Amino acid sequence: MTLAIRIKDEQWEEQSEVRSLHRRRWVSVTADKNGWCVRLEGSRRVERFPTVTQAIHRGSRLARQHKPSGLHVQYVDGEEERFTYEVPEEP
């Protein structure tokens, strides 16, 4: 492997690490026949709640734990809401 290829590979690895660190993960809140489901993007785990309020509270808490992230709520009537949670900027 030549030096130029090695440097290019190292730069690509650094850039992909930065992109993965700052990629927004979405938490979705949707209704199904058993209640309201909360799921973090990339996770297989689904939590179910009897009310939309409980699901939104859990989804919001989950999104705040995985900043930068977003909360996407899909209501039964077709309405949608999106909220974003950002990492605080360092001074």
N, CA, C and O atoms as a GROMACS GRO file, in nm:
protein
  364
    1MET      N    1   0.086  -0.117   0.000
    1MET     CA    2   0.000   0.000   0.000
    1MET      C    3   0.090   0.124   0.000
    1MET      O    4   0.187   0.132   0.076
    2THR      N    5   0.057   0.218  -0.085
    2THR     CA    6   0.137   0.339  -0.092
    2THR      C    7   0.096   0.437   0.017
    2THR      O    8  -0.010   0.424   0.077
    3LEU      N    9   0.181   0.533   0.040
    3LEU     CA   10   0.155   0.634   0.143
    3LEU      C   11   0.029   0.713   0.111
    3LEU      O   12  -0.051   0.741   0.200
    4ALA      N   13   0.010   0.750  -0.016
    4ALA     CA   14  -0.108   0.830  -0.055
    4ALA      C   15  -0.237   0.754  -0.028
    4ALA      O   16  -0.335   0.813   0.019
    5ILE      N   17  -0.239   0.626  -0.056
    5ILE     CA   18  -0.360   0.547  -0.032
    5ILE      C   19  -0.384   0.534   0.117
    5ILE      O   20  -0.499   0.542   0.162
    6ARG      N   21  -0.277   0.513   0.195
    6ARG     CA   22  -0.292   0.500   0.339
    6ARG      C   23  -0.348   0.627   0.401
    6ARG      O   24  -0.437   0.621   0.485
    7ILE      N   25  -0.297   0.743   0.360
    7ILE     CA   26  -0.346   0.872   0.411
    7ILE      C   27  -0.492   0.890   0.373
    7ILE      O   28  -0.573   0.934   0.455
    8LYS      N   29  -0.527   0.857   0.249
    8LYS     CA   30  -0.666   0.871   0.205
    8LYS      C   31  -0.756   0.781   0.287
    8LYS      O   32  -0.865   0.823   0.326
    9ASP      N   33  -0.715   0.657   0.315
    9ASP     CA   34  -0.794   0.565   0.396
    9ASP      C   35  -0.813   0.619   0.537
    9ASP      O   36  -0.923   0.611   0.593
   10GLU      N   37  -0.707   0.674   0.596
   10GLU     CA   38  -0.717   0.729   0.730
   10GLU      C   39  -0.812   0.848   0.734
   10GLU      O   40  -0.890   0.862   0.828
   11GLN      N   41  -0.806   0.935   0.633
   11GLN     CA   42  -0.896   1.049   0.627
   11GLN      C   43  -1.040   1.003   0.613
   11GLN      O   44  -1.130   1.060   0.675
   12TRP      N   45  -1.064   0.900   0.533
   12TRP     CA   46  -1.200   0.849   0.514
   12TRP      C   47  -1.254   0.792   0.644
   12TRP      O   48  -1.370   0.814   0.678
   13GLU      N   49  -1.169   0.720   0.718
   13GLU     CA   50  -1.212   0.664   0.846
   13GLU      C   51  -1.246   0.774   0.945
   13GLU      O   52  -1.346   0.764   1.016
   14GLU      N   53  -1.165   0.880   0.949
   14GLU     CA   54  -1.194   0.992   1.039
   14GLU      C   55  -1.324   1.059   1.002
   14GLU      O   56  -1.404   1.091   1.090
   15GLN      N   57  -1.348   1.082   0.872
   15GLN     CA   58  -1.471   1.147   0.827
   15GLN      C   59  -1.592   1.060   0.858
   15GLN      O   60  -1.695   1.113   0.898
   16SER      N   61  -1.582   0.929   0.840
   16SER     CA   62  -1.696   0.843   0.868
   16SER      C   63  -1.726   0.839   1.017
   16SER      O   64  -1.842   0.829   1.056
   17GLU      N   65  -1.622   0.847   1.101
   17GLU     CA   66  -1.644   0.853   1.246
   17GLU      C   67  -1.718   0.981   1.283
   17GLU      O   68  -1.810   0.977   1.364
   18VAL      N   69  -1.678   1.093   1.225
   18VAL     CA   70  -1.742   1.222   1.254
   18VAL      C   71  -1.887   1.217   1.210
   18VAL      O   72  -1.976   1.262   1.282
   19ARG      N   73  -1.913   1.164   1.090
   19ARG     CA   74  -2.050   1.155   1.040
   19ARG      C   75  -2.136   1.068   1.130
   19ARG      O   76  -2.251   1.102   1.158
   20SER      N   77  -2.083   0.956   1.176
   20SER     CA   78  -2.162   0.867   1.261
   20SER      C   79  -2.188   0.930   1.398
   20SER      O   80  -2.292   0.904   1.459
   21LEU      N   81  -2.093   1.012   1.447
   21LEU     CA   82  -2.114   1.077   1.575
   21LEU      C   83  -2.224   1.182   1.568
   21LEU      O   84  -2.296   1.203   1.666
   22HIS      N   85  -2.238   1.248   1.453
   22HIS     CA   86  -2.332   1.358   1.441
   22HIS      C   87  -2.459   1.322   1.365
   22HIS      O   88  -2.540   1.410   1.335
   23ARG      N   89  -2.477   1.198   1.333
   23ARG     CA   90  -2.596   1.156   1.261
   23ARG      C   91  -2.716   1.155   1.357
   23ARG      O   92  -2.708   1.099   1.466
   24ARG      N   93  -2.823   1.217   1.315
   24ARG     CA   94  -2.943   1.224   1.397
   24ARG      C   95  -3.014   1.089   1.398
   24ARG      O   96  -3.039   1.030   1.292
   25ARG      N   97  -3.047   1.040   1.516
   25ARG     CA   98  -3.125   0.917   1.530
   25ARG      C   99  -3.267   0.956   1.568
   25ARG      O  100  -3.288   1.044   1.652
   26TRP      N  101  -3.364   0.893   1.506
   26TRP     CA  102  -3.503   0.927   1.528
   26TRP      C  103  -3.570   0.826   1.620
   26TRP      O  104  -3.547   0.706   1.610
   27VAL      N  105  -3.652   0.879   1.709
   27VAL     CA  106  -3.738   0.798   1.794
   27VAL      C  107  -3.879   0.813   1.737
   27VAL      O  108  -3.928   0.925   1.722
   28SER      N  109  -3.943   0.702   1.706
   28SER     CA  110  -4.077   0.710   1.649
   28SER      C  111  -4.182   0.668   1.752
   28SER      O  112  -4.162   0.575   1.829
   29VAL      N  113  -4.294   0.739   1.749
   29VAL     CA  114  -4.409   0.709   1.833
   29VAL      C  115  -4.525   0.686   1.737
   29VAL      O  116  -4.567   0.778   1.667
   30THR      N  117  -4.578   0.564   1.734
   30THR     CA  118  -4.687   0.529   1.644
   30THR      C  119  -4.791   0.445   1.716
   30THR      O  120  -4.763   0.381   1.817
   31ALA      N  121  -4.912   0.448   1.663
   31ALA     CA  122  -5.021   0.370   1.721
   31ALA      C  123  -5.031   0.235   1.652
   31ALA      O  124  -5.007   0.223   1.531
   32ASP      N  125  -5.067   0.133   1.729
   32ASP     CA  126  -5.104   0.004   1.671
   32ASP      C  127  -5.222  -0.050   1.752
   32ASP      O  128  -5.274   0.019   1.839
   33LYS      N  129  -5.263  -0.172   1.724
   33LYS     CA  130  -5.384  -0.225   1.789
   33LYS      C  131  -5.366  -0.247   1.939
   33LYS      O  132  -5.465  -0.260   2.011
   34ASN      N  133  -5.240  -0.252   1.986
   34ASN     CA  134  -5.214  -0.276   2.128
   34ASN      C  135  -5.180  -0.152   2.207
   34ASN      O  136  -5.148  -0.161   2.326
   35GLY      N  137  -5.187  -0.034   2.146
   35GLY     CA  138  -5.154   0.089   2.215
   35GLY      C  139  -5.060   0.175   2.133
   35GLY      O  140  -5.073   0.184   2.011
   36TRP      N  141  -4.965   0.237   2.201
   36TRP     CA  142  -4.869   0.327   2.135
   36TRP      C  143  -4.729   0.269   2.148
   36TRP      O  144  -4.686   0.230   2.257
   37CYS      N  145  -4.659   0.264   2.035
   37CYS     CA  146  -4.525   0.206   2.030
   37CYS      C  147  -4.419   0.314   2.024
   37CYS      O  148  -4.437   0.416   1.957
   38VAL      N  149  -4.308   0.291   2.095
   38VAL     CA  150  -4.194   0.381   2.094
   38VAL      C  151  -4.073   0.300   2.051
   38VAL      O  152  -4.045   0.195   2.110
   39ARG      N  153  -4.002   0.348   1.949
   39ARG     CA  154  -3.886   0.274   1.899
   39ARG      C  155  -3.776   0.369   1.857
   39ARG      O  156  -3.801   0.466   1.786
   40LEU      N  157  -3.654   0.341   1.902
   40LEU     CA  158  -3.536   0.417   1.862
   40LEU      C  159  -3.483   0.358   1.732
   40LEU      O  160  -3.466   0.237   1.720
   41GLU      N  161  -3.457   0.446   1.634
   41GLU     CA  162  -3.403   0.403   1.506
   41GLU      C  163  -3.278   0.319   1.525
   41GLU      O  164  -3.188   0.357   1.600
   42GLY      N  165  -3.272   0.205   1.458
   42GLY     CA  166  -3.157   0.117   1.467
   42GLY      C  167  -3.168   0.015   1.579
   42GLY      O  168  -3.082  -0.072   1.592
   43SER      N  169  -3.272   0.023   1.658
   43SER     CA  170  -3.292  -0.069   1.769
   43SER      C  171  -3.410  -0.161   1.739
   43SER      O  172  -3.507  -0.119   1.675
   44ARG      N  173  -3.402  -0.283   1.783
   44ARG     CA  174  -3.515  -0.376   1.764
   44ARG      C  175  -3.616  -0.365   1.878
   44ARG      O  176  -3.730  -0.412   1.866
   45ARG      N  177  -3.575  -0.303   1.986
   45ARG     CA  178  -3.662  -0.293   2.103
   45ARG      C  179  -3.778  -0.198   2.077
   45ARG      O  180  -3.758  -0.085   2.030
   46VAL      N  181  -3.897  -0.243   2.108
   46VAL     CA  182  -4.018  -0.162   2.096
   46VAL      C  183  -4.085  -0.161   2.233
   46VAL      O  184  -4.109  -0.266   2.292
   47GLU      N  185  -4.116  -0.040   2.282
   47GLU     CA  186  -4.189  -0.028   2.409
   47GLU      C  187  -4.332   0.012   2.377
   47GLU      O  188  -4.356   0.091   2.286
   48ARG      N  189  -4.427  -0.044   2.451
   48ARG     CA  190  -4.568  -0.013   2.427
   48ARG      C  191  -4.629   0.056   2.550
   48ARG      O  192  -4.598   0.022   2.664
   49PHE      N  193  -4.716   0.153   2.522
   49PHE     CA  194  -4.783   0.229   2.628
   49PHE      C  195  -4.932   0.239   2.597
   49PHE      O  196  -4.970   0.240   2.480
   50PRO      N  197  -5.016   0.248   2.699
   50PRO     CA  198  -5.159   0.255   2.676
   50PRO      C  199  -5.207   0.391   2.622
   50PRO      O  200  -5.310   0.397   2.554
   51THR      N  201  -5.134   0.498   2.652
   51THR     CA  202  -5.178   0.631   2.606
   51THR      C  203  -5.068   0.700   2.526
   51THR      O  204  -4.950   0.671   2.542
   52VAL      N  205  -5.110   0.791   2.440
   52VAL     CA  206  -5.015   0.866   2.358
   52VAL      C  207  -4.928   0.957   2.446
   52VAL      O  208  -4.811   0.978   2.416
   53THR      N  209  -4.983   1.009   2.553
   53THR     CA  210  -4.908   1.097   2.643
   53THR      C  211  -4.790   1.023   2.705
   53THR      O  212  -4.678   1.074   2.709
   54GLN      N  213  -4.814   0.901   2.754
   54GLN     CA  214  -4.707   0.822   2.812
   54GLN      C  215  -4.600   0.789   2.707
   54GLN      O  216  -4.481   0.793   2.736
   55ALA      N  217  -4.645   0.756   2.587
   55ALA     CA  218  -4.551   0.721   2.480
   55ALA      C  219  -4.466   0.842   2.441
   55ALA      O  220  -4.345   0.827   2.419
   56ILE      N  221  -4.526   0.959   2.433
   56ILE     CA  222  -4.450   1.079   2.397
   56ILE      C  223  -4.349   1.114   2.506
   56ILE      O  224  -4.236   1.152   2.476
   57HIS      N  225  -4.387   1.100   2.632
   57HIS     CA  226  -4.292   1.126   2.741
   57HIS      C  227  -4.174   1.031   2.733
   57HIS      O  228  -4.059   1.074   2.748
   58ARG      N  229  -4.200   0.904   2.710
   58ARG     CA  230  -4.090   0.807   2.699
   58ARG      C  231  -4.004   0.834   2.575
   58ARG      O  232  -3.882   0.827   2.581
   59GLY      N  233  -4.070   0.865   2.463
   59GLY     CA  234  -3.997   0.895   2.340
   59GLY      C  235  -3.909   1.018   2.355
   59GLY      O  236  -3.796   1.020   2.306
   60SER      N  237  -3.959   1.119   2.422
   60SER     CA  238  -3.883   1.241   2.445
   60SER      C  239  -3.761   1.213   2.533
   60SER      O  240  -3.652   1.262   2.505
   61ARG      N  241  -3.781   1.134   2.637
   61ARG     CA  242  -3.671   1.099   2.727
   61ARG      C  243  -3.564   1.019   2.650
   61ARG      O  244  -3.444   1.041   2.667
   62LEU      N  245  -3.609   0.926   2.567
   62LEU     CA  246  -3.517   0.845   2.487
   62LEU      C  247  -3.440   0.930   2.387
   62LEU      O  248  -3.320   0.911   2.369
   63ALA      N  249  -3.507   1.024   2.324
   63ALA     CA  250  -3.441   1.113   2.228
   63ALA      C  251  -3.338   1.202   2.296
   63ALA      O  252  -3.230   1.224   2.242
   64ARG      N  253  -3.369   1.253   2.415
   64ARG     CA  254  -3.273   1.337   2.488
   64ARG      C  255  -3.149   1.258   2.527
   64ARG      O  256  -3.040   1.315   2.538
   65GLN      N  257  -3.163   1.128   2.548
   65GLN     CA  258  -3.050   1.044   2.585
   65GLN      C  259  -2.958   1.013   2.466
   65GLN      O  260  -2.844   0.972   2.486
   66HIS      N  261  -3.006   1.032   2.344
   66HIS     CA  262  -2.930   0.996   2.224
   66HIS      C  263  -2.907   1.116   2.132
   66HIS      O  264  -2.914   1.101   2.010
   67LYS      N  265  -2.880   1.233   2.187
   67LYS     CA  266  -2.857   1.354   2.107
   67LYS      C  267  -2.739   1.336   2.014
   67LYS      O  268  -2.644   1.267   2.054
   68PRO      N  269  -2.735   1.390   1.895
   68PRO     CA  270  -2.843   1.461   1.828
   68PRO      C  271  -2.948   1.361   1.781
   68PRO      O  272  -2.916   1.257   1.723
   69SER      N  273  -3.072   1.394   1.807
   69SER     CA  274  -3.180   1.301   1.777
   69SER      C  275  -3.307   1.379   1.746
   69SER      O  276  -3.310   1.502   1.748
   70GLY      N  277  -3.411   1.304   1.717
   70GLY     CA  278  -3.540   1.364   1.690
   70GLY      C  279  -3.651   1.272   1.736
   70GLY      O  280  -3.632   1.152   1.750
   71LEU      N  281  -3.766   1.331   1.759
   71LEU     CA  282  -3.885   1.257   1.798
   71LEU      C  283  -3.990   1.276   1.690
   71LEU      O  284  -4.025   1.389   1.657
   72HIS      N  285  -4.039   1.167   1.635
   72HIS     CA  286  -4.138   1.172   1.528
   72HIS      C  287  -4.265   1.104   1.579
   72HIS      O  288  -4.266   0.983   1.603
   73VAL      N  289  -4.372   1.183   1.596
   73VAL     CA  290  -4.498   1.132   1.649
   73VAL      C  291  -4.598   1.125   1.534
   73VAL      O  292  -4.622   1.224   1.465
   74GLN      N  293  -4.657   1.006   1.513
   74GLN     CA  294  -4.760   0.987   1.411
   74GLN      C  295  -4.891   0.956   1.482
   74GLN      O  296  -4.908   0.850   1.542
   75TYR      N  297  -4.984   1.052   1.474
   75TYR     CA  298  -5.113   1.034   1.540
   75TYR      C  299  -5.207   0.950   1.454
   75TYR      O  300  -5.184   0.933   1.335
   76VAL      N  301  -5.312   0.898   1.516
   76VAL     CA  302  -5.408   0.811   1.448
   76VAL      C  303  -5.478   0.885   1.335
   76VAL      O  304  -5.510   0.824   1.232
   77ASP      N  305  -5.504   1.015   1.351
   77ASP     CA  306  -5.576   1.092   1.249
   77ASP      C  307  -5.488   1.134   1.131
   77ASP      O  308  -5.534   1.204   1.041
   78GLY      N  309  -5.362   1.091   1.131
   78GLY     CA  310  -5.272   1.122   1.020
   78GLY      C  311  -5.180   1.241   1.045
   78GLY      O  312  -5.086   1.263   0.969
   79GLU      N  313  -5.207   1.317   1.149
   79GLU     CA  314  -5.120   1.430   1.183
   79GLU      C  315  -4.984   1.378   1.229
   79GLU      O  316  -4.973   1.269   1.286
   80GLU      N  317  -4.881   1.458   1.204
   80GLU     CA  318  -4.746   1.423   1.246
   80GLU      C  319  -4.679   1.543   1.311
   80GLU      O  320  -4.706   1.658   1.276
   81GLU      N  321  -4.593   1.514   1.407
   81GLU     CA  322  -4.512   1.618   1.471
   81GLU      C  323  -4.368   1.569   1.478
   81GLU      O  324  -4.343   1.449   1.494
   82ARG      N  325  -4.275   1.663   1.465
   82ARG     CA  326  -4.133   1.631   1.477
   82ARG      C  327  -4.067   1.731   1.571
   82ARG      O  328  -4.091   1.851   1.563
   83PHE      N  329  -3.985   1.678   1.658
   83PHE     CA  330  -3.907   1.759   1.751
   83PHE      C  331  -3.762   1.716   1.739
   83PHE      O  332  -3.735   1.598   1.715
   84THR      N  333  -3.670   1.808   1.754
   84THR     CA  334  -3.528   1.774   1.748
   84THR      C  335  -3.459   1.808   1.879
   84THR      O  336  -3.496   1.902   1.948
   85TYR      N  337  -3.359   1.730   1.910
   85TYR     CA  338  -3.280   1.746   2.030
   85TYR      C  339  -3.134   1.754   1.987
   85TYR      O  340  -3.083   1.662   1.922
   86GLU      N  341  -3.067   1.862   2.023
   86GLU     CA  342  -2.930   1.885   1.979
   86GLU      C  343  -2.832   1.872   2.094
   86GLU      O  344  -2.868   1.890   2.211
   87VAL      N  345  -2.709   1.840   2.060
   87VAL     CA  346  -2.602   1.837   2.159
   87VAL      C  347  -2.567   1.982   2.190
   87VAL      O  348  -2.552   2.062   2.098
   88PRO      N  349  -2.553   2.019   2.319
   88PRO     CA  350  -2.517   2.158   2.352
   88PRO      C  351  -2.381   2.194   2.294
   88PRO      O  352  -2.288   2.113   2.296
   89GLU      N  353  -2.370   2.314   2.244
   89GLU     CA  354  -2.243   2.361   2.189
   89GLU      C  355  -2.149   2.395   2.303
   89GLU      O  356  -2.188   2.452   2.405
   90GLU      N  357  -2.024   2.358   2.284
   90GLU     CA  358  -1.923   2.388   2.387
   90GLU      C  359  -1.870   2.528   2.365
   90GLU      O  360  -1.845   2.569   2.252
   91PRO      N  361  -1.854   2.604   2.475
   91PRO     CA  362  -1.806   2.744   2.460
   91PRO      C  363  -1.661   2.752   2.418
   91PRO      O  364  -1.607   2.861   2.402
   0.00000   0.00000   0.00000
